[in-house]
């Protein structure tokens, strides 16, 4: 083999994850200070805001607040165009027209690579806008302003963007770190109970994998979280985000060149459940089921002690998650190809690349990888969840009757 040289390219990425309240209040300096990080732009930073339609509806004064903020800080920030409102939720990732709409807005605003796209919304909208920003001009600076628990404690702080295609979750996507992430806790107040709860699963996930003390703290705060205690939720989001960031920065594989995905615990089943329910299940709800399933499998296979399995399942139930949605139960009665959640194993292998790698646990904070799944044992694990779900419902009924 003849070669003129062996190339090695090393790039350092540096982006802040900030917490604030009332980001667009004129006296809040956070966004202005973020734009001041760069010295390669003469004059104010040109920003195109893309807003999740659900956020726009829940906060009808948001566009006016953005206008007021940019007017108050005209020396630092300037609207490149009127804010664009796009479809929210997983529908935004399933419809190529939404991605085209964002690309069109970037084009029409004549943004350059030193301009900014600021995405305000839940994780799905951040994924779509992030993918559009990463592919326009091969990369425009992205500011993520997540508005859901799941986005603030997990997805927004990472380096991935993507949209769904060919019936598969995140089939098209990029690894492109954001310019900054700004978590405004004020957005959480308008979430539905379902969306409030959904993001808790990703915090439980990273606690199971990396921090048993954090898991115990979530157990202690479970009732407060269900009651929508803002202080308890902010504690959860901050710690979860910090753990996710620590893994990204020190886990050794931020761009997922290998096949091991510690922070994808429970996700092989979650992705398939989202698809098979036509996204009726929120991502966080599906992850909760996936974690329960993989924990039960680890127990069935003799890896995970009963006491640790009970703690995982009990906490998921305590914060309000269902362990056995109908689509998972259907796998027991209709295990034929195409109808079974177990088909998600091969799809997950394709998504990872190379060898199937599924992370299991021997205990809280004790993850390990396996490369084969015993399908019969996985079916028995679904039966374990069915019994746990029945027991949880019976206990809940007894509490109501007492």
C-alpha atoms as one frame of an Amber mdcrd trajectory, in Angstrom:
protein
   0.000   0.000   0.000   1.326   3.431  -0.965   0.409   6.524   1.039   1.705
  10.084   1.005   1.006  10.525   4.728  -0.987   9.312   7.702  -3.463  11.988
   8.753  -4.609  12.670  12.299  -7.099  15.471  12.930  -7.920  16.501  16.465
 -10.697  18.987  17.239 -11.654  20.306  20.669 -15.277  21.226  21.304 -16.230
  23.538  24.138 -19.823  24.473  24.915 -21.501  25.698  28.088 -24.669  24.273
  29.634 -26.323  27.059  31.615 -29.312  27.290  33.945 -31.487  30.359  34.265
 -35.073  31.506  34.794 -36.761  34.075  32.567 -34.239  33.915  29.728 -35.987
  36.614  27.687 -36.498  39.078  30.496 -34.615  42.228  29.396 -32.462  42.221
  32.540 -31.303  38.603  32.041 -27.765  38.707  30.569 -27.459  35.001  29.719
 -28.108  35.048  25.967 -26.167  38.268  25.461 -23.171  36.742  27.238 -23.384
  33.564  25.167 -23.164  35.560  21.944 -20.234  37.520  23.345 -18.177  34.296
  23.481 -17.054  34.806  19.894 -14.711  37.436  18.508 -15.129  36.572  14.824
 -18.369  38.507  14.267 -18.463  42.255  13.713 -21.602  43.777  15.162 -24.521
  41.944  16.746 -24.979  38.198  16.330 -27.574  37.276  13.713 -30.027  34.833
  15.295 -32.886  32.865  13.766 -35.265  31.550  16.437 -37.183  28.334  15.713
 -40.024  27.679  18.183 -41.837  24.441  18.976 -45.565  24.931  18.273 -46.476
  23.450  21.653 -44.221  25.955  23.414 -45.618  28.786  21.301 -49.171  27.852
  22.308 -48.293  27.454  25.991 -46.376  30.746  26.053 -48.325  33.109  23.759
 -46.136  36.062  24.707 -42.866  34.345  23.781 -42.374  35.966  20.352 -43.044
  39.402  21.830 -40.585  38.660  24.655 -37.917  37.757  22.104 -38.603  41.040
  20.284 -38.269  42.964  23.531 -35.060  41.198  24.479 -33.376  41.775  21.140
 -34.407  45.431  21.231 -32.917  45.803  24.718 -29.661  44.129  23.638 -29.428
  45.360  20.064 -25.666  45.755  20.280 -25.256  42.007  20.895 -28.164  40.245
  19.211 -30.259  40.907  16.125 -33.140  38.925  14.670 -32.158  37.480  11.295
 -35.867  36.977  10.532 -39.151  36.645  12.349 -39.201  33.581  14.635 -40.414
  30.469  12.842 -42.956  28.222  14.581 -42.779  24.552  13.554 -44.716  21.417
  14.445 -43.752  20.052  17.845 -43.358  16.515  19.143 -42.272  13.391  17.291
 -44.381  14.428  14.291 -41.671  16.990  13.517 -39.103  14.198  13.158 -41.399
  12.031  11.026 -42.334  14.675   8.435 -39.594  15.642   5.925 -41.561  18.830
   5.197 -40.682  20.169   8.655 -36.963  19.686   8.040 -37.326  21.393   4.656
 -39.192  24.259   6.345 -36.250  24.882   8.673 -33.704  24.635   5.862 -35.820
  27.097   3.847 -35.917  29.544   6.766 -32.136  29.354   7.175 -31.722  29.990
   3.446 -34.230  32.842   3.324 -32.621  34.547   6.348 -29.260  34.379   4.516
 -27.522  32.975   7.568 -23.797  32.374   7.324 -21.762  29.837   9.289 -21.061
  32.495  11.930 -24.765  33.153  12.462 -26.905  31.374  15.046 -29.959  29.169
  14.992 -31.677  29.143  18.380 -34.069  26.207  18.861 -36.715  26.570  21.571
 -38.645  23.399  22.276 -38.747  19.778  23.299 -36.224  17.137  22.330 -37.837
  16.280  19.000 -37.779  19.872  17.756 -34.210  20.297  18.998 -33.259  17.180
  17.015 -34.833  18.460  13.796 -33.454  21.981  14.085 -30.057  20.640  15.122
 -29.941  18.405  12.053 -30.936  21.309   9.813 -28.331  23.619  11.373 -25.619
  20.952  11.092 -26.300  20.378   7.403 -26.883  23.958   6.214 -23.547  25.373
   5.068 -22.084  22.188   6.655 -22.775  23.668  10.062 -24.316  26.800  11.543
 -23.959  27.579  15.235 -26.793  26.044  17.235 -28.107  27.337  20.548 -30.417
  24.843  22.223 -33.088  26.176  24.574 -34.824  22.985  25.783 -38.285  23.320
  27.289 -39.033  19.805  28.589 -37.606  17.767  31.427 -36.284  15.122  29.042
 -34.545  17.671  26.859 -33.064  19.608  29.787 -31.766  16.586  31.684 -30.565
  14.501  28.729 -30.984  15.044  25.002 -30.183  18.746  24.713 -26.816  18.498
  26.476 -25.433  15.882  24.062 -23.932  16.046  20.588 -26.545  14.156  18.536
 -29.194  15.435  16.123 -31.526  13.459  13.924 -34.820  12.769  12.198 -36.762
   9.571  11.637 -36.885   7.898   8.243 -37.893   4.560   6.720 -39.883   3.820
   9.857 -36.746   3.929  12.007 -35.827   6.206  14.880 -33.038   8.707  14.093
 -32.117   6.981  10.822 -30.793  10.316   9.502 -28.630  12.379  11.792 -25.355
  14.017  12.712 -22.924  14.338  15.568 -22.628  18.109  15.937 -22.037  19.728
  19.335 -24.139  22.819  20.057 -22.679  26.266  20.521 -24.475  26.478  23.879
 -27.339  24.973  25.865 -29.557  27.198  28.025 -31.956  25.494  30.427 -34.702
  27.919  31.427 -36.595  26.286  34.310 -39.532  28.633  33.745 -40.619  26.644
  30.691 -41.286  23.535  32.785 -44.259  25.037  34.613 -46.584  24.639  31.614
 -45.733  20.996  30.865 -48.482  18.399  31.051 -48.125  15.862  33.844 -47.213
  13.298  31.220 -44.348  15.361  29.803 -43.211  16.354  33.306 -42.939  12.669
  34.205 -41.510  11.445  30.906 -38.112  13.062  31.341 -37.593  11.523  34.766
 -36.827   8.193  33.096 -33.589   9.485  31.568 -32.437  10.682  34.986 -33.238
   7.258  36.458 -31.301   5.694  33.568 -28.099   7.616  34.156 -28.443   7.073
  37.921 -28.728   3.301  37.391 -25.682   3.288  35.142 -23.384   5.783  36.869
 -24.515   6.987  40.297 -26.271   4.824  42.939 -26.385   7.811  45.313 -28.346
   9.779  42.722 -30.704   6.819  42.332 -31.326   6.889  46.090 -31.949  10.641
  45.910 -34.593  10.112  43.216 -36.195   7.432  45.383 -36.317   9.909  48.276
 -37.810  12.630  46.045 -40.289  10.395  44.176 -43.404  11.726  45.908 -42.226
  15.319  45.461 -41.563  14.739  41.771 -45.053  13.320  41.273 -46.455  16.353
  43.100 -44.515  18.618  40.683 -42.212  20.082  43.288 -40.077  22.534  41.283
 -37.053  22.358  43.579 -36.971  18.557  43.451 -37.201  18.634  39.657 -34.434
  21.197  39.341 -32.175  19.008  41.517 -32.929  16.031  39.286 -32.293  17.931
  36.050 -29.016  19.460  37.208 -27.547  16.166  38.415 -28.766  14.210  35.396
 -27.372  16.798  32.977 -24.033  16.810  34.823 -23.776  13.007  34.621 -24.638
  12.977  30.919 -22.037  15.675  30.253 -19.416  13.789  32.258 -19.984  10.711
  30.143 -19.793  12.673  26.894 -16.574  14.443  27.885 -14.768  11.559  29.611
 -16.446   8.397  28.314 -13.920   8.090  25.518 -16.393   7.783  22.632 -18.498
  10.952  22.305 -19.117  10.363  18.586 -19.991   6.683  19.083 -17.307   5.138
  16.909 -17.569   1.888  18.874 -20.606  -0.259  19.656 -20.909   0.206  23.424
 -23.571   2.722  24.507 -23.819   2.949  28.312 -26.325   5.802  28.096 -28.534
   3.772  25.761 -29.582   1.446  28.590 -33.113   0.299  27.777 -33.147   2.043
  24.416 -33.197  -0.940  22.031 -36.707  -1.806  23.197 -37.680   1.842  23.635
 -37.014   2.693  19.990 -39.039  -0.290  18.807 -41.911   0.518  21.185 -42.074
   4.105  19.971 -42.262   2.866  16.385 -44.802   0.098  17.090 -47.093   2.486
  18.998 -46.928   5.041  16.176 -45.235   7.257  18.780 -48.201   7.118  21.138
 -45.574   6.381  23.780 -43.345   9.344  24.564 -39.622   8.631  24.326 -39.209
   8.819  28.099 -42.140   6.476  28.674 -40.669   3.959  26.242 -37.247   4.238
  27.898 -38.848   3.468  31.264 -40.324   0.266  29.815 -37.017  -0.604  28.148
 -35.086  -0.189  31.387 -37.619  -2.317  33.257 -37.353  -5.007  30.581 -33.548
  -5.112  30.532 -33.415  -5.107  34.337 -35.852  -8.027  34.432 -33.768  -9.835
  31.798 -30.594  -9.310  33.833 -32.395 -10.822  36.817 -33.789 -13.781  34.837
 -30.281 -14.502  33.555 -28.868 -14.487  37.082 -26.932 -11.219  36.870 -29.109
  -8.824  38.890 -30.176  -9.573  42.477 -33.879  -9.507  43.309 -33.480  -6.538
  45.669 -31.966  -4.349  42.935 -34.605  -5.384  40.410 -37.302  -4.462  42.925
 -35.742  -1.038  43.511 -35.661  -0.286  39.775 -39.232  -1.428  39.136 -40.604
   0.169  42.304 -39.088   3.556  41.465 -40.421   3.488  37.908 -43.907   2.700
  39.236 -43.593   5.267  42.037 -43.058   8.134  39.602 -45.970   6.974  37.454
 -44.619   4.815  34.616 -46.462   1.860  33.145 -44.263  -1.242  32.930 -46.237
  -3.265  30.376 -47.857  -1.306  27.529 -50.126  -3.406  25.278 -47.554  -3.478
  22.486 -45.026  -5.180  24.771 -47.614  -7.611  26.124 -48.503  -8.460  22.518
 -45.018  -9.884  22.065 -46.025 -12.758  24.362 -49.008 -13.758  22.213 -47.781
 -12.751  18.745 -44.028 -13.307  18.543 -44.063 -13.455  14.738 -41.535 -11.295
  12.844 -42.649  -7.701  12.546 -45.046  -7.755  15.477 -42.574  -8.404  18.289
 -40.573  -5.871  20.253 -37.710  -8.357  19.953 -37.307  -7.307  16.330 -35.847
  -4.132  17.778 -32.640  -6.016  18.612 -31.571  -6.260  14.973 -32.629  -2.682
  14.249 -30.576  -1.538  17.236 -27.557  -3.477  15.969 -27.861  -1.709  12.621
 -28.128   1.630  14.386 -25.011   0.946  16.461 -23.006  -0.635  13.701 -21.058
  -3.875  13.966 -21.776  -6.326  16.761 -24.958  -6.235  18.789 -24.076  -4.632
  22.112 -26.671  -4.373  24.861 -25.822  -2.883  28.236 -27.131  -4.730  31.285
 -26.531  -4.247  35.021 -25.265  -6.461  37.849 -26.375  -3.845  40.336 -26.838
  -0.097  40.582 -23.726   1.512  39.145 -22.458  -1.826  37.780 -23.078  -1.885
  34.020 -21.652  -4.444  31.609 -22.138  -5.308  27.930 -23.502  -8.461  26.342
 -23.449  -9.324  22.658 -26.201 -11.935  22.529 -29.752 -11.943  23.859 -31.579
 -15.156  24.704 -35.016 -14.528  23.223 -36.712 -17.133  25.404 -35.242 -15.504
  28.508 -36.399 -12.123  27.216 -39.921 -13.499  26.843 -39.768 -14.683  30.468
 -38.634 -11.171  31.401 -41.790  -9.736  29.852 -43.755 -12.146  32.051 -41.851
 -10.784  35.087 -43.010  -7.276  34.133 -46.587  -8.491  33.710 -46.565  -9.840
  37.275 -44.919  -6.658  38.581 -47.524  -4.520  36.809 -50.361  -6.585  38.328
 -48.813  -6.292  41.787 -48.393  -2.523  41.401 -52.021  -2.098  40.376 -53.222
  -4.237  43.282 -51.135  -2.202  45.729 -52.466   1.039  44.269 -56.070  -0.184
  44.572 -55.469  -1.190  48.183 -54.088   2.257  48.983 -57.122   3.930  47.450
 -59.473   1.670  49.393 -57.781   2.273  52.754
